[in-house]
């Protein structure tokens, strides 16, 4: 006699997401594993006395979303400090910063502003001095490559910052700092273990609300790996977390014998993360042609020779690499550096925003995973950030997800917390301005499920709703295949299931 299931979902539409486009009506789960996907009448045979039964009432079940590039600590910071992501003017940002300043500790912090929303300039010291002239104030741009400071913060940390990364006008620092100078501020606001725990748990809850069951977290702060392990040991980690360690950790990773894919079913070692260049928003991504406004071609964060040395070392150690490369020159240098590496390592290029036909062909012909962010298409419209930074000709060559897919490149989608919302990302991929940038719904959803699973060496356990797979599921109120494409991001997540446990429930 077949054992009863622990959890049964009935009377919905189950999108298996296999190559055949199979659908079903119900799912049965036992001990964290999917044991049956079938018509509801067949799945009912596995209902026992203690089985939890959920009536889906026509809702849609997908494999759990995997955010293949995110920053959980920063997601928590945005939730627990001033959230500037919806601000459409500098004044709105300042209002948000002022609103909670009396409740915060020494620093007054805001996260997620995007000056392209108001078509103007970065927040500057003179703006932030209106928030406080006594306490340090920092507003972090959405891409995290740019930080705006008031006079107190700037004067306190200026001597630690490289001159090249401190913006000036007429010889006076504007309060805008980028790259390594921004890193000085991140070090200054680095949380201790208890605060980091609070921030990570807040981000975990938010991820589940968005249907996310697993994340590939880009971990730079030294306290975060320990906090994650404590949460895992305490049974409080309900996400599957893959820690991609910043290259700063490489000595420690090698000395302690850590290896890619080591860990538990909730927390495992991922890649070694490094940079080549900066960002389009910060005008620091490395381009082959100058920026439209500045005439500059961007910056190497890690110069090519240093990158090649790091690639050789990491590949020889048998570790996976995740290399941030946004500008076309940076992407080309990264592909050159990866050309002789182990194809089974599943090395990754993060972002790959500015592309041409040659780079697309090289990416498709390689074993490198393109870890892309479809939500960046929000900047690809005619009056968006890419147009102002790059001009119209290069705007339509950004994030060519459709061309990459058609060429046979391996895609894995993440959010980079801009925002951390897979359905918003799917919407942007489906409604992108040009055919070369667009995907259909199935392709976009696969990149946010199967793609993330493959990038994490978990395709045998995640990415489809099938018997034998982990019971990581996202339940949607509506079908993203059936709604107006421009409203996919508005589809409600009804429930999120990780390892057979309902970790977010809006069904009741």
C-alpha positions as CSV (number, residue, x, y, z in Angstrom):
1,X,0.0,0.0,0.0
2,X,1.3,3.4,-0.9
3,X,2.0,5.7,2.0
4,X,-0.2,8.8,2.3
5,X,1.2,12.2,1.3
6,X,2.0,15.0,3.8
7,X,0.6,17.7,1.6
8,X,-1.7,17.5,-1.4
9,X,-2.6,20.4,-3.8
10,X,-5.7,19.8,-5.8
11,X,-7.8,21.4,-8.5
12,X,-5.3,23.8,-10.0
13,X,-3.2,24.0,-13.1
14,X,0.3,22.6,-12.5
15,X,2.9,23.8,-15.0
16,X,5.5,21.0,-14.9
17,X,7.8,23.2,-17.0
18,X,9.3,20.2,-18.8
19,X,10.3,20.4,-22.5
20,X,6.9,18.9,-23.5
21,X,4.9,21.7,-21.8
22,X,3.1,19.2,-19.6
23,X,0.3,20.4,-17.2
24,X,-1.6,18.6,-14.5
25,X,-4.2,19.4,-11.8
26,X,-2.6,18.3,-8.5
27,X,0.6,17.6,-6.7
28,X,1.3,15.2,-3.8
29,X,4.2,15.7,-1.5
30,X,5.8,13.4,1.1
31,X,8.9,14.1,3.2
32,X,9.8,17.2,1.2
33,X,9.7,15.4,-2.2
34,X,7.1,15.5,-4.9
35,X,5.7,12.0,-5.2
36,X,2.9,12.5,-7.7
37,X,1.8,15.0,-10.4
38,X,-1.5,14.1,-12.0
39,X,-5.2,14.7,-12.4
40,X,-6.8,15.7,-9.1
41,X,-8.8,12.4,-8.9
42,X,-5.5,10.4,-9.1
43,X,-3.7,12.6,-6.6
44,X,-6.6,12.2,-4.1
45,X,-5.7,8.6,-3.7
46,X,-2.7,9.8,-1.6
47,X,-4.8,11.7,0.9
48,X,-4.6,10.1,4.4
49,X,-6.0,11.0,7.8
50,X,-3.1,13.4,8.5
51,X,-2.6,14.8,5.0
52,X,-2.9,18.6,4.7
53,X,-5.1,19.2,1.6
54,X,-5.1,22.5,-0.2
55,X,-7.8,23.4,-2.7
56,X,-6.1,25.5,-5.3
57,X,-9.4,26.6,-6.8
58,X,-7.9,27.1,-10.2
59,X,-4.7,28.7,-9.2
60,X,-1.4,28.0,-10.9
61,X,1.5,26.0,-9.6
62,X,5.1,26.6,-10.9
63,X,8.5,25.3,-9.8
64,X,9.8,27.6,-7.1
65,X,11.5,30.7,-8.3
66,X,15.3,30.8,-7.9
67,X,16.8,34.2,-7.7
68,X,20.3,33.5,-9.2
69,X,21.8,36.8,-8.3
70,X,20.7,38.7,-5.3
71,X,22.0,40.5,-2.2
72,X,20.0,39.4,0.8
73,X,21.7,41.7,3.4
74,X,21.0,44.7,1.2
75,X,17.4,43.5,0.6
76,X,17.0,43.4,4.4
77,X,18.5,46.9,4.7
78,X,16.1,48.3,2.2
79,X,13.2,46.8,4.3
80,X,14.5,48.1,7.6
81,X,15.8,51.5,6.6
82,X,14.4,54.2,4.2
83,X,13.2,52.5,1.0
84,X,13.9,54.9,-1.8
85,X,13.0,52.6,-4.7
86,X,9.7,54.2,-5.4
87,X,10.9,57.8,-5.1
88,X,10.3,59.9,-8.3
89,X,12.1,63.0,-7.1
90,X,15.0,64.1,-4.9
91,X,12.5,65.6,-2.5
92,X,10.7,62.3,-2.1
93,X,14.0,60.7,-1.2
94,X,14.8,63.3,1.4
95,X,11.3,62.9,2.9
96,X,11.8,59.2,3.2
97,X,15.2,59.7,4.9
98,X,13.7,62.3,7.3
99,X,10.7,60.1,8.1
100,X,12.5,57.5,10.3
101,X,15.7,59.4,11.3
102,X,14.7,59.7,15.0
103,X,14.2,55.9,15.2
104,X,17.6,55.0,13.7
105,X,21.0,54.7,15.3
106,X,23.8,57.0,14.3
107,X,23.7,56.5,10.5
108,X,20.6,57.7,8.6
109,X,20.4,55.3,5.7
110,X,18.4,54.9,2.5
111,X,18.6,52.3,-0.2
112,X,17.4,51.9,-3.8
113,X,17.2,55.3,-5.3
114,X,17.4,55.7,-9.1
115,X,17.9,59.2,-10.5
116,X,16.7,58.1,-13.9
117,X,13.2,58.0,-12.4
118,X,13.3,61.8,-12.2
119,X,15.6,62.3,-15.2
120,X,18.1,64.3,-13.1
121,X,21.3,63.9,-11.2
122,X,22.5,61.8,-8.3
123,X,21.6,62.9,-4.8
124,X,24.5,65.1,-3.6
125,X,25.9,66.3,-0.3
126,X,23.9,69.5,-0.4
127,X,20.7,67.5,-0.7
128,X,21.5,65.2,2.1
129,X,22.7,68.0,4.4
130,X,19.0,69.0,4.5
131,X,18.4,65.7,6.2
132,X,21.0,66.2,8.9
133,X,24.1,68.3,9.5
134,X,25.0,66.4,12.7
135,X,24.7,62.7,11.8
136,X,26.1,60.8,8.8
137,X,23.6,60.3,6.0
138,X,24.1,57.8,3.1
139,X,21.7,57.1,0.2
140,X,22.7,54.0,-1.8
141,X,21.8,54.0,-5.5
142,X,19.8,51.0,-6.7
143,X,22.9,49.4,-8.4
144,X,25.0,49.6,-5.2
145,X,27.9,51.0,-7.2
146,X,27.0,54.6,-6.2
147,X,26.6,56.1,-2.7
148,X,25.5,59.6,-2.0
149,X,26.8,61.2,1.3
150,X,26.1,64.3,3.4
151,X,28.9,66.5,4.5
152,X,29.3,64.7,7.9
153,X,29.8,61.2,6.3
154,X,32.0,62.6,3.5
155,X,34.3,64.4,5.8
156,X,34.6,61.5,8.2
157,X,35.6,59.0,5.6
158,X,37.1,61.0,2.7
159,X,40.7,60.3,3.6
160,X,40.1,56.5,3.2
161,X,38.7,56.9,-0.3
162,X,40.7,56.7,-3.5
163,X,40.5,60.1,-5.4
164,X,39.5,58.4,-8.6
165,X,36.2,57.2,-7.0
166,X,35.1,60.5,-5.5
167,X,33.1,62.8,-7.8
168,X,34.0,66.5,-7.8
169,X,32.8,69.7,-9.3
170,X,35.2,72.7,-9.5
171,X,37.5,70.9,-7.1
172,X,34.8,70.3,-4.4
173,X,33.6,66.8,-3.6
174,X,29.9,66.5,-4.5
175,X,29.2,63.8,-2.0
176,X,28.8,61.1,-4.7
177,X,31.2,58.2,-4.4
178,X,31.6,55.1,-6.5
179,X,33.2,51.6,-6.5
180,X,36.1,51.4,-4.0
181,X,35.0,54.7,-2.3
182,X,31.5,53.3,-1.9
183,X,33.1,50.2,-0.4
184,X,34.5,52.3,2.4
185,X,31.0,53.3,3.3
186,X,29.8,49.7,3.2
187,X,32.5,48.8,5.6
188,X,31.5,51.6,7.9
189,X,27.8,50.5,8.0
190,X,28.6,46.8,8.2
191,X,26.2,45.2,10.7
192,X,27.1,43.0,13.6
193,X,25.8,39.4,13.9
194,X,22.5,40.3,15.6
195,X,21.6,43.1,13.2
196,X,22.6,40.9,10.2
197,X,20.4,38.1,11.5
198,X,17.4,40.5,11.6
199,X,18.1,41.8,8.1
200,X,18.5,38.3,6.6
201,X,15.3,37.1,8.2
202,X,13.4,40.1,6.9
203,X,14.8,39.5,3.4
204,X,13.9,35.8,3.6
205,X,10.3,36.6,4.5
206,X,10.1,39.1,1.6
207,X,11.6,36.5,-0.8
208,X,8.8,34.0,0.1
209,X,6.1,36.7,-0.4
210,X,7.5,37.0,-4.0
211,X,7.4,33.2,-4.6
212,X,11.2,32.8,-4.2
213,X,12.3,29.4,-2.8
214,X,16.0,29.7,-3.4
215,X,18.6,32.4,-3.8
216,X,22.2,32.7,-5.0
217,X,23.4,35.3,-2.5
218,X,26.5,37.5,-3.4
219,X,28.1,37.5,0.0
220,X,30.7,40.2,0.8
221,X,30.2,41.0,4.5
222,X,32.3,38.8,6.7
223,X,29.6,38.2,9.3
224,X,27.0,36.9,6.9
225,X,28.3,33.3,6.3
226,X,28.3,32.7,10.1
227,X,24.8,34.1,10.5
228,X,23.5,31.9,7.7
229,X,25.1,28.8,9.3
230,X,23.6,29.7,12.7
231,X,20.1,30.1,11.0
232,X,20.6,26.8,9.3
233,X,21.6,25.0,12.5
234,X,18.6,26.5,14.3
235,X,16.2,25.4,11.6
236,X,15.3,29.0,10.8
237,X,16.5,29.0,7.2
238,X,13.4,28.4,5.1
239,X,15.1,29.5,1.8
240,X,17.7,27.4,0.0
241,X,20.7,29.6,0.0
242,X,23.7,29.3,-2.2
243,X,26.5,31.6,-1.0
244,X,28.6,33.1,-3.7
245,X,31.6,34.3,-1.8
246,X,33.3,37.6,-2.8
247,X,36.9,37.0,-3.9
248,X,38.0,38.7,-0.6
249,X,37.1,35.3,1.0
250,X,39.2,33.2,-1.4
251,X,42.1,32.6,1.0
252,X,39.7,31.5,3.7
253,X,37.7,29.3,1.4
254,X,40.9,27.5,0.2
255,X,42.4,27.3,3.7
256,X,39.3,25.8,5.3
257,X,38.8,23.3,2.4
258,X,35.4,24.6,1.3
259,X,34.4,23.6,-2.2
260,X,31.6,24.5,-4.6
261,X,28.4,22.6,-3.7
262,X,29.6,21.8,-0.1
263,X,26.9,22.2,2.5
264,X,23.4,21.2,3.6
265,X,20.2,21.1,1.6
266,X,19.5,24.6,2.8
267,X,22.9,26.2,2.7
268,X,25.7,25.5,0.3
269,X,28.9,26.9,-1.1
270,X,28.5,28.4,-4.5
271,X,30.9,30.4,-6.6
272,X,33.8,32.9,-6.0
273,X,32.4,36.3,-7.0
274,X,34.6,39.0,-8.6
275,X,34.2,42.1,-10.7
276,X,35.7,43.4,-13.9
277,X,33.9,46.7,-14.2
278,X,31.3,48.9,-12.6
279,X,27.7,49.8,-13.6
280,X,25.9,51.7,-16.4
281,X,24.1,53.8,-13.8
282,X,27.4,54.8,-12.2
283,X,28.9,55.3,-15.7
284,X,31.7,52.9,-14.6
285,X,30.9,49.8,-16.7
286,X,33.8,49.3,-19.1
287,X,32.8,50.0,-22.7
288,X,34.5,49.9,-26.1
289,X,32.9,53.2,-27.0
290,X,32.5,56.3,-24.7
291,X,29.5,57.1,-22.6
292,X,27.2,59.6,-24.3
293,X,27.4,62.2,-21.6
294,X,31.0,62.0,-20.2
295,X,33.1,60.8,-23.1
296,X,34.7,58.3,-20.7
297,X,34.7,54.6,-21.3
298,X,34.3,53.5,-17.7
299,X,36.6,51.8,-15.2
300,X,38.3,48.5,-14.5
301,X,37.4,47.5,-11.0
302,X,39.6,44.4,-11.5
303,X,42.1,45.0,-14.3
304,X,42.3,42.2,-17.0
305,X,45.7,40.9,-15.9
306,X,44.5,40.6,-12.3
307,X,41.3,39.0,-13.5
308,X,43.2,36.3,-15.4
309,X,45.4,35.5,-12.4
310,X,42.2,35.1,-10.3
311,X,40.5,33.0,-12.9
312,X,43.4,30.6,-13.1
313,X,43.6,30.3,-9.3
314,X,39.9,29.7,-8.8
315,X,39.6,27.2,-11.7
316,X,42.7,25.3,-10.5
317,X,41.1,25.0,-7.1
318,X,38.0,23.4,-8.7
319,X,35.7,26.3,-7.6
320,X,32.9,27.9,-9.7
321,X,33.4,31.5,-10.7
322,X,30.8,34.3,-10.9
323,X,32.3,37.3,-12.8
324,X,30.5,40.6,-12.9
325,X,30.9,42.0,-16.4
326,X,28.5,44.7,-17.7
327,X,30.2,46.6,-20.5
328,X,31.1,45.0,-23.8
329,X,34.8,45.4,-23.3
330,X,34.5,43.8,-19.8
331,X,32.5,40.9,-21.3
332,X,35.1,40.3,-24.0
333,X,37.9,40.3,-21.5
334,X,36.0,37.9,-19.2
335,X,35.4,35.5,-22.0
336,X,39.1,35.6,-22.9
337,X,40.0,34.9,-19.3
338,X,37.6,31.9,-19.1
339,X,38.5,30.5,-22.5
340,X,40.8,27.7,-21.1
341,X,38.9,26.9,-17.9
342,X,37.2,23.6,-16.9
343,X,33.8,23.4,-18.8
344,X,32.3,21.3,-16.0
345,X,32.8,24.1,-13.5
346,X,29.8,26.0,-14.8
347,X,31.5,29.4,-14.5
348,X,29.1,32.4,-14.8
349,X,29.1,35.9,-16.2
350,X,26.9,38.2,-14.1
351,X,24.8,40.8,-16.0
352,X,26.3,40.8,-19.5
353,X,24.4,44.0,-20.3
354,X,26.0,45.6,-23.4
355,X,26.3,43.0,-26.2
356,X,27.1,42.8,-29.9
357,X,26.6,39.9,-32.3
358,X,30.2,38.6,-31.8
359,X,29.8,38.5,-28.0
360,X,26.4,36.8,-28.3
361,X,28.0,34.1,-30.5
362,X,30.9,33.6,-28.1
363,X,28.6,33.3,-25.1
364,X,26.4,30.7,-26.9
365,X,29.4,28.7,-28.0
366,X,30.9,28.6,-24.5
367,X,30.0,26.7,-21.4
368,X,29.6,29.9,-19.5
369,X,26.3,30.6,-17.9
370,X,24.8,34.0,-18.5
371,X,23.4,35.1,-15.2
372,X,21.2,38.0,-16.3
373,X,18.7,40.4,-14.8
374,X,15.6,40.8,-17.0
375,X,14.3,43.6,-14.7
376,X,17.0,45.8,-16.1
377,X,14.8,46.2,-19.2
378,X,13.0,48.8,-17.2
379,X,15.9,51.1,-18.3
380,X,15.7,50.1,-22.0
381,X,12.8,52.3,-23.0
382,X,13.4,55.3,-25.3
383,X,13.6,57.8,-22.5
384,X,15.3,55.4,-20.0
385,X,18.7,55.2,-18.3
386,X,20.4,53.2,-21.2
387,X,19.4,55.9,-23.7
388,X,20.8,58.7,-21.6
389,X,24.1,56.9,-20.8
390,X,24.6,55.0,-24.1
391,X,22.5,56.5,-26.8
392,X,19.8,54.9,-28.8
393,X,21.9,52.6,-30.9
394,X,23.5,50.9,-27.9
395,X,20.2,51.1,-25.9
396,X,18.7,48.4,-28.1
397,X,21.8,46.2,-27.7
398,X,21.5,45.9,-24.0
399,X,20.3,42.7,-22.3
400,X,19.7,40.9,-25.6
401,X,18.0,37.9,-23.8
402,X,16.1,36.8,-26.9
403,X,19.1,36.8,-29.1
404,X,21.1,34.9,-26.4
405,X,18.3,32.3,-26.1
406,X,18.0,31.9,-29.9
407,X,21.8,31.4,-30.2
408,X,21.7,28.7,-27.5
409,X,23.3,30.4,-24.5
410,X,22.5,29.1,-21.1
411,X,20.4,31.7,-19.1
412,X,19.8,31.9,-15.4
413,X,17.8,34.9,-14.1
414,X,18.3,36.9,-10.9
415,X,17.1,40.2,-9.7
416,X,20.2,42.0,-8.2
417,X,17.5,43.4,-5.8
418,X,16.3,45.8,-8.5
419,X,13.7,44.8,-7.3
420,X,13.8,41.3,-5.9
421,X,10.6,40.2,-7.8
422,X,10.7,37.4,-10.3
423,X,7.3,38.2,-11.8
424,X,8.4,41.8,-12.4
425,X,11.5,40.3,-14.2
426,X,9.3,38.0,-16.3
427,X,7.2,41.0,-17.3
428,X,10.2,43.0,-18.3
429,X,11.6,40.1,-20.4
430,X,8.3,39.5,-22.2
431,X,7.7,43.2,-22.9
432,X,11.2,44.4,-23.7
433,X,11.4,46.9,-26.6
434,X,13.0,44.8,-29.3
435,X,12.7,41.2,-30.5
436,X,16.4,40.6,-29.7
437,X,15.7,41.6,-26.1
438,X,12.4,39.8,-25.6
439,X,11.6,36.2,-24.4
440,X,8.2,34.5,-24.3
441,X,6.7,33.7,-21.0
442,X,7.9,30.1,-20.9
443,X,11.5,31.0,-21.7
444,X,11.5,33.7,-19.0
445,X,9.9,31.5,-16.4
446,X,12.4,28.7,-17.2
447,X,15.3,31.0,-16.7
448,X,14.0,31.9,-13.3
449,X,13.5,28.3,-12.3
450,X,15.4,25.7,-14.4
451,X,18.1,28.2,-15.2
452,X,18.8,29.0,-11.6
453,X,18.7,25.3,-10.7
454,X,21.3,24.5,-13.4
455,X,23.6,27.4,-12.3
456,X,23.5,25.9,-8.8
457,X,24.2,22.3,-10.0
458,X,20.7,21.3,-8.8
459,X,18.8,20.5,-12.0
460,X,18.3,17.0,-10.8
461,X,16.4,18.3,-7.7
462,X,14.9,21.7,-8.7
463,X,13.4,23.5,-11.6
464,X,10.5,21.3,-12.6
465,X,7.3,20.1,-10.9
466,X,7.9,16.3,-11.3
467,X,8.0,13.2,-9.1
468,X,11.3,12.8,-7.4
469,X,12.0,16.6,-7.3
470,X,12.2,18.7,-4.2
471,X,8.9,20.1,-3.3
472,X,9.8,23.7,-3.9
473,X,6.7,25.4,-5.5
474,X,5.3,28.8,-6.3
475,X,1.5,29.1,-6.4
476,X,0.1,32.1,-8.4
477,X,-3.4,33.5,-8.4
478,X,-3.4,33.8,-12.2
479,X,-1.5,32.4,-15.1
480,X,1.4,34.6,-16.4
481,X,0.7,33.0,-19.8
482,X,-2.9,34.3,-19.9
483,X,-2.8,37.8,-18.4
484,X,-1.9,40.9,-20.3
485,X,1.9,40.8,-20.6
486,X,2.2,44.3,-19.2
487,X,0.5,43.1,-15.9
488,X,2.5,39.9,-15.2
489,X,4.3,41.7,-12.4
490,X,0.9,42.4,-10.8
491,X,0.0,38.7,-10.5
492,X,-0.4,37.8,-6.8
493,X,1.7,35.0,-5.2
494,X,-0.9,32.9,-3.4
495,X,1.6,30.5,-1.6
496,X,5.2,29.5,-1.5
497,X,6.3,26.0,-0.6
498,X,9.9,24.9,0.3
499,X,10.7,21.3,1.0
500,X,7.0,20.5,1.3
501,X,6.4,23.2,3.9
502,X,4.1,26.2,3.2
503,X,6.4,29.1,4.1
504,X,4.1,31.8,2.7
505,X,0.3,31.5,2.6
506,X,-2.2,34.0,1.1
507,X,-4.7,31.3,0.3
508,X,-6.6,31.6,3.6
